[in-house]
Amino acid sequence: MSKTMTKYEVIIYWSEEDDAFIAEVPELPGCAADGQTYSEAIANVEVVIQDWIETAKALNRSIPEPKGRLVFA
């Protein structure tokens, strides 16, 4: 995994509906993964981030620069 991938903010929460931890990457639309444990959700989202970036490159789409922690009002 590149250093760039580790700089994206990841939001992790427990979903009762899915009975799993959900890891979302707000800066990469549609980029999310789940796991039965917190660690599994992190490991899975790291793979999905890599896939998201590779797909965007293949489709000649822009890839947002990671901003780190996002602040919402």
N, C-alpha and C positions, 0 to 999 in steps of 0.2 A: 504494500500500500504506500502511495506517495505521501509526502508531508502535506500536500495541498488537501488531500481527502480528510486528513485528521483535523483540519481547521474549520470544517463546516459545523455549525451548531446542530446538535442532535437533541431532540426532546423525547424523553422516555416516560411512559405512563402505563399503568395497569388498566387493561380493558376487561371489565366483567363480561361484556358481550362476547368477546373473542376468547376469554379465559387465557389471556397471554399478555406479556409486556409488548407494547408497541413502541417502536423507535422511528420518529419522523425527522426528516431533514427539510426544514422550512424553505431554505434557499434553493432547493432542487425540487421543483414541482413534481408531485407524485412519487417522490422518493421516500419509501417507508419499508419497514420490515417488522417481523414479530419474533417472539421466542418464548419458551416456557419459563425461562429465567431471564433476569436482567442481563447477565453476561451473554447469553445466547442471542438476545435481541441486539446487543451491541455488535457481536460478531457478524450476525446476519446483515445488519444495516451497512457495515463496512463493505461487504460484498456488493450490496445493492448500489452503494455510492459509486464504486468502481464501475459497475455495469452501466449506471446512469451516464457517467462521464464518457465511457467508451462509445455508447450508443449516440450521445450528442455529437461526438467527434465524427463518427461514421456518417451521420446525417447532416454534417456541416452546420450544426446549430451552435449557438453561443453557450458558453459554460460560465455561469456566474462566478466571480471571484469570491472566495469565502470572506465573510465579514466577521466571523466569530460570533460572539453573543449578540443576538438581536434584542433590541429594546422596543417594547410595545407600550403604547399609552393606554 
